[in-house]
Amino acid sequence: MALTQVNVGSYLNIAKALQTVEQRPCWMMFDAEADVLYVNFQQPAKAATDSEVTDDEVVIRYADDEVIGITILSVSQR
């Protein structure tokens, strides 16, 4: 069985960023083709009723006034 090389540093950077978010369970999915990381704070993921994009290309998704997840664009460039 061949082992795939993983860039652990990029995962550690994501972990550092997630430390600033309110601590609660989260589920992540990385779309390599789109270079996007989806982080959901509820499982199954809730549909967003609103969202905002930060200056550093992070989409904060809301259901009413509650943050239900974030979407990080251009993950490989971080």
OpenMM code with the backbone's topology and positions (N, CA, C; nanometers):
from openmm import Vec3, app, unit

residues = "MET ALA LEU THR GLN VAL ASN VAL GLY SER TYR LEU ASN ILE ALA LYS ALA LEU GLN THR VAL GLU GLN ARG PRO CYS TRP MET MET PHE ASP ALA GLU ALA ASP VAL LEU TYR VAL ASN PHE GLN GLN PRO ALA LYS ALA ALA THR ASP SER GLU VAL THR ASP ASP GLU VAL VAL ILE ARG TYR ALA ASP ASP GLU VAL ILE GLY ILE THR ILE LEU SER VAL SER GLN ARG".split()
positions = [
    Vec3(0.0851, -0.1175, 0.0000),
    Vec3(0.0000, 0.0000, 0.0000),
    Vec3(0.0899, 0.1241, 0.0000),
    Vec3(0.0662, 0.2152, -0.0909),
    Vec3(0.1450, 0.3380, -0.1003),
    Vec3(0.0863, 0.4453, -0.0096),
    Vec3(0.1743, 0.5168, 0.0535),
    Vec3(0.1306, 0.6279, 0.1379),
    Vec3(0.1328, 0.7564, 0.0563),
    Vec3(0.0324, 0.8367, 0.0715),
    Vec3(0.0256, 0.9652, 0.0034),
    Vec3(0.0917, 1.0702, 0.0908),
    Vec3(0.1784, 1.1522, 0.0307),
    Vec3(0.2434, 1.2580, 0.1067),
    Vec3(0.1421, 1.3682, 0.1361),
    Vec3(0.1384, 1.4108, 0.2606),
    Vec3(0.0438, 1.5126, 0.3038),
    Vec3(0.1218, 1.6321, 0.3564),
    Vec3(0.0807, 1.7518, 0.3177),
    Vec3(0.1425, 1.8731, 0.3696),
    Vec3(0.0758, 1.9055, 0.5030),
    Vec3(0.1346, 1.8567, 0.6094),
    Vec3(0.0772, 1.8724, 0.7432),
    Vec3(0.0708, 2.0195, 0.7824),
    Vec3(0.1653, 2.0984, 0.7377),
    Vec3(0.1679, 2.2410, 0.7731),
    Vec3(0.0407, 2.3136, 0.7336),
    Vec3(-0.0145, 2.2811, 0.6182),
    Vec3(-0.1366, 2.3500, 0.5762),
    Vec3(-0.2534, 2.3141, 0.6674),
    Vec3(-0.2592, 2.1898, 0.7144),
    Vec3(-0.3654, 2.1503, 0.8078),
    Vec3(-0.3469, 2.2180, 0.9431),
    Vec3(-0.2216, 2.2349, 0.9845),
    Vec3(-0.1961, 2.3025, 1.1116),
    Vec3(-0.2372, 2.4489, 1.1048),
    Vec3(-0.2169, 2.5122, 0.9895),
    Vec3(-0.2603, 2.6518, 0.9735),
    Vec3(-0.4120, 2.6622, 0.9850),
    Vec3(-0.4829, 2.5679, 0.9270),
    Vec3(-0.6291, 2.5671, 0.9375),
    Vec3(-0.6700, 2.5484, 1.0828),
    Vec3(-0.6008, 2.4581, 1.1526),
    Vec3(-0.6330, 2.4327, 1.2934),
    Vec3(-0.6119, 2.5591, 1.3768),
    Vec3(-0.5062, 2.6345, 1.3488),
    Vec3(-0.4812, 2.7587, 1.4223),
    Vec3(-0.5946, 2.8588, 1.3999),
    Vec3(-0.6386, 2.8688, 1.2747),
    Vec3(-0.7465, 2.9622, 1.2430),
    Vec3(-0.8762, 2.9216, 1.3113),
    Vec3(-0.9026, 2.7919, 1.3180),
    Vec3(-1.0266, 2.7451, 1.3799),
    Vec3(-1.0274, 2.7663, 1.5310),
    Vec3(-0.9106, 2.7868, 1.5916),
    Vec3(-0.9052, 2.8112, 1.7350),
    Vec3(-0.9718, 2.9431, 1.7722),
    Vec3(-0.9856, 3.0340, 1.6765),
    Vec3(-1.0470, 3.1636, 1.7045),
    Vec3(-1.1995, 3.1581, 1.6972),
    Vec3(-1.2525, 3.0475, 1.6474),
    Vec3(-1.3971, 3.0302, 1.6343),
    Vec3(-1.4513, 2.9702, 1.7639),
    Vec3(-1.5738, 3.0065, 1.7960),
    Vec3(-1.6376, 2.9479, 1.9146),
    Vec3(-1.6237, 2.7960, 1.9100),
    Vec3(-1.5840, 2.7380, 2.0214),
    Vec3(-1.5591, 2.5949, 2.0233),
    Vec3(-1.6899, 2.5168, 2.0224),
    Vec3(-1.7075, 2.4379, 1.9183),
    Vec3(-1.8200, 2.3474, 1.9024),
    Vec3(-1.7833, 2.2509, 1.7907),
    Vec3(-1.8524, 2.1398, 1.7800),
    Vec3(-1.8182, 2.0430, 1.6752),
    Vec3(-1.8296, 2.1063, 1.5367),
    Vec3(-1.7452, 2.0608, 1.4466),
    Vec3(-1.7549, 2.1086, 1.3093),
    Vec3(-1.7208, 1.9946, 1.2135),
    Vec3(-1.7688, 2.0076, 1.0921),
    Vec3(-1.7452, 1.9108, 0.9869),
    Vec3(-1.6856, 1.9861, 0.8698),
    Vec3(-1.5804, 1.9288, 0.8115),
    Vec3(-1.5114, 1.9960, 0.7020),
    Vec3(-1.5110, 1.9096, 0.5771),
    Vec3(-1.5122, 1.9786, 0.4620),
    Vec3(-1.4973, 1.9120, 0.3341),
    Vec3(-1.4107, 2.0000, 0.2448),
    Vec3(-1.3087, 1.9424, 0.1850),
    Vec3(-1.2215, 2.0163, 0.0942),
    Vec3(-1.2530, 1.9753, -0.0485),
    Vec3(-1.2815, 2.0737, -0.1324),
    Vec3(-1.3047, 2.0512, -0.2747),
    Vec3(-1.1775, 2.0936, -0.3479),
    Vec3(-1.0931, 1.9955, -0.3836),
    Vec3(-0.9636, 2.0243, -0.4452),
    Vec3(-0.9793, 2.0922, -0.5812),
    Vec3(-1.0787, 2.0511, -0.6579),
    Vec3(-1.0978, 2.1101, -0.7902),
    Vec3(-1.1314, 2.2593, -0.7807),
    Vec3(-1.2157, 2.2954, -0.6854),
    Vec3(-1.2551, 2.4351, -0.6666),
    Vec3(-1.1589, 2.5091, -0.5732),
    Vec3(-1.0720, 2.4347, -0.5028),
    Vec3(-0.9777, 2.4907, -0.4045),
    Vec3(-1.0525, 2.5651, -0.2933),
    Vec3(-1.1532, 2.4971, -0.2387),
    Vec3(-1.2403, 2.5566, -0.1372),
    Vec3(-1.2535, 2.4608, -0.0191),
    Vec3(-1.2473, 2.5160, 0.1015),
    Vec3(-1.2703, 2.4381, 0.2232),
    Vec3(-1.4020, 2.4834, 0.2835),
    Vec3(-1.4911, 2.3883, 0.3040),
    Vec3(-1.6207, 2.4156, 0.3658),
    Vec3(-1.6155, 2.3688, 0.5108),
    Vec3(-1.6530, 2.4554, 0.6033),
    Vec3(-1.6597, 2.4198, 0.7450),
    Vec3(-1.8033, 2.4438, 0.7892),
    Vec3(-1.8688, 2.3368, 0.8349),
    Vec3(-2.0076, 2.3463, 0.8810),
    Vec3(-2.0117, 2.3207, 1.0304),
    Vec3(-2.0929, 2.3963, 1.1006),
    Vec3(-2.1062, 2.3824, 1.2451),
    Vec3(-2.2268, 2.2988, 1.2843),
    Vec3(-2.2985, 2.2470, 1.1840),
    Vec3(-2.4117, 2.1599, 1.2104),
    Vec3(-2.4098, 2.0460, 1.1095),
    Vec3(-2.4532, 1.9299, 1.1525),
    Vec3(-2.4578, 1.8147, 1.0643),
    Vec3(-2.5962, 1.7542, 1.0736),
    Vec3(-2.6725, 1.7457, 0.9668),
    Vec3(-2.6366, 1.7865, 0.8319),
    Vec3(-2.6303, 1.9393, 0.8206),
    Vec3(-2.5583, 1.9837, 0.7195),
    Vec3(-2.5401, 2.1279, 0.6996),
    Vec3(-2.6749, 2.1957, 0.6780),
    Vec3(-2.6921, 2.3079, 0.7441),
    Vec3(-2.8139, 2.3870, 0.7316),
    Vec3(-2.8011, 2.4802, 0.6106),
    Vec3(-2.9110, 2.5132, 0.5486),
    Vec3(-2.9096, 2.6091, 0.4379),
    Vec3(-2.8932, 2.7502, 0.4931),
    Vec3(-2.8056, 2.8268, 0.4315),
    Vec3(-2.7812, 2.9646, 0.4748),
    Vec3(-2.8927, 3.0562, 0.4269),
    Vec3(-2.9291, 3.1504, 0.5118),
    Vec3(-3.0264, 3.2527, 0.4728),
    Vec3(-2.9558, 3.3824, 0.4357),
    Vec3(-2.8269, 3.3937, 0.4724),
    Vec3(-2.7477, 3.5127, 0.4420),
    Vec3(-2.6005, 3.4750, 0.4494),
    Vec3(-2.5167, 3.5581, 0.3916),
    Vec3(-2.3726, 3.5361, 0.3998),
    Vec3(-2.3003, 3.6673, 0.3765),
    Vec3(-2.1739, 3.6695, 0.4172),
    Vec3(-2.0898, 3.7862, 0.3898),
    Vec3(-1.9504, 3.7362, 0.3553),
    Vec3(-1.8802, 3.8117, 0.2709),
    Vec3(-1.7449, 3.7759, 0.2291),
    Vec3(-1.6478, 3.8743, 0.2944),
    Vec3(-1.5471, 3.8196, 0.3631),
    Vec3(-1.4471, 3.9046, 0.4272),
    Vec3(-1.3423, 3.9483, 0.3246),
    Vec3(-1.2557, 4.0406, 0.3653),
    Vec3(-1.1504, 4.0891, 0.2765),
    Vec3(-1.0523, 3.9789, 0.2367),
    Vec3(-1.0391, 3.8751, 0.3189),
    Vec3(-0.9458, 3.7667, 0.2876),
    Vec3(-1.0159, 3.6448, 0.2284),
    Vec3(-1.1263, 3.6677, 0.1591),
    Vec3(-1.2002, 3.5654, 0.0843),
    Vec3(-1.2491, 3.4489, 0.1703),
    Vec3(-1.3067, 3.4814, 0.2832),
    Vec3(-1.3739, 3.3836, 0.3671),
    Vec3(-1.5218, 3.4209, 0.3679),
    Vec3(-1.6049, 3.3251, 0.3327),
    Vec3(-1.7492, 3.3479, 0.3318),
    Vec3(-1.8052, 3.2994, 0.4648),
    Vec3(-1.8711, 3.3882, 0.5366),
    Vec3(-1.9359, 3.3529, 0.6630),
    Vec3(-2.0829, 3.3312, 0.6318),
    Vec3(-2.1313, 3.2107, 0.6629),
    Vec3(-2.2685, 3.1745, 0.6303),
    Vec3(-2.3560, 3.1815, 0.7557),
    Vec3(-2.4748, 3.2382, 0.7385),
    Vec3(-2.5691, 3.2578, 0.8496),
    Vec3(-2.7021, 3.1898, 0.8213),
    Vec3(-2.7681, 3.1437, 0.9262),
    Vec3(-2.9092, 3.1058, 0.9234),
    Vec3(-2.9727, 3.1949, 1.0288),
    Vec3(-3.0492, 3.2907, 0.9837),
    Vec3(-3.0990, 3.3977, 1.0699),
    Vec3(-2.9775, 3.4712, 1.1264),
    Vec3(-2.9604, 3.4821, 1.2573),
    Vec3(-2.8466, 3.5533, 1.3142),
    Vec3(-2.7348, 3.4607, 1.3608),
    Vec3(-2.7483, 3.3310, 1.3337),
    Vec3(-2.6510, 3.2324, 1.3820),
    Vec3(-2.5499, 3.1980, 1.2714),
    Vec3(-2.4207, 3.1984, 1.3050),
    Vec3(-2.3188, 3.1535, 1.2108),
    Vec3(-2.3284, 3.0016, 1.2018),
    Vec3(-2.3542, 2.9509, 1.0818),
    Vec3(-2.3688, 2.8067, 1.0642),
    Vec3(-2.2500, 2.7447, 0.9934),
    Vec3(-2.1601, 2.8279, 0.9410),
    Vec3(-2.0425, 2.7737, 0.8752),
    Vec3(-1.9605, 2.8813, 0.8080),
    Vec3(-1.8429, 2.8396, 0.7624),
    Vec3(-1.7568, 2.9295, 0.6857),
    Vec3(-1.7085, 2.8546, 0.5627),
    Vec3(-1.6805, 2.9290, 0.4583),
    Vec3(-1.6254, 2.8742, 0.3353),
    Vec3(-1.4975, 2.9519, 0.3070),
    Vec3(-1.3868, 2.8798, 0.2969),
    Vec3(-1.2569, 2.9436, 0.2765),
    Vec3(-1.2177, 2.9219, 0.1298),
    Vec3(-1.2071, 3.0316, 0.0559),
    Vec3(-1.1730, 3.0257, -0.0862),
    Vec3(-1.0212, 3.0271, -0.1037),
    Vec3(-0.9738, 2.9741, -0.2153),
    Vec3(-0.8314, 2.9728, -0.2505),
    Vec3(-0.7449, 2.9162, -0.1376),
    Vec3(-0.7839, 2.8019, -0.0874),
    Vec3(-0.7162, 2.7413, 0.0275),
    Vec3(-0.5695, 2.7128, -0.0015),
    Vec3(-0.5362, 2.6652, -0.1187),
    Vec3(-0.3979, 2.6268, -0.1486),
    Vec3(-0.3037, 2.7464, -0.1536),
    Vec3(-0.3550, 2.8661, -0.1640),
    Vec3(-0.2711, 2.9865, -0.1688),
    Vec3(-0.2459, 3.0460, -0.0316),
    Vec3(-0.2928, 2.9816, 0.0728),
    Vec3(-0.2762, 3.0348, 0.2083),
    Vec3(-0.1596, 2.9720, 0.2780),
] * unit.nanometer
topology = app.Topology()
chain = topology.addChain("A")
for resn in residues:
    res = topology.addResidue(resn, chain)
    for name in ("N", "CA", "C"):
        topology.addAtom(name, app.Element.getBySymbol(name[0]), res)
